[in-house]
Amino acid sequence: MTVWVNGEAREVPEGTLLSSLLESLRIGGPGVAVEVNAEVVRRARHAEHSLREGDRVEIVTFVGGG
């Protein structure tokens, strides 16, 4: 199935969990925020959130500086 990740089409298997998508992209940790279809998905729910055909996933990583 096709999902959109930061505006780019990506093929993933049916029923892919958000946590699996993030692992495959090698993205994770406390400085990451994720929205699916413009709704924030809390980190505690990544492992239970199943993606669906056409979902739009936006991933933002926070970078500290000083």
URRAGI-V811963 format. One line per field, one symbol per residue. phi: phi as a letter, one per 30 degrees, with the letter a starting at -180 (. if undefined). psi: psi as a letter, one per 20 degrees, with the letter a starting at -180 (. if undefined). burial: # if it has 9 or more other C-alpha atoms within 8 Angstrom, else .. A space follows every 10 residues. Layout:
BEGIN
phi->???
psi->???
burial->???
END
This chain:
BEGIN
phi->.cbcchicdb dbdeiededd dddddhbljd cbcbcbhibd cdedcedccd dbeieccccb ccbdaa
psi->qpqpoljppp pqqqjpqghg ggghilpari kpqpqoljpp oqhiihiiop qqpiqopppp pppqr.
burial->#####..... .....##### ###....... .#####.... #....##.#. ##..#####. ......
END
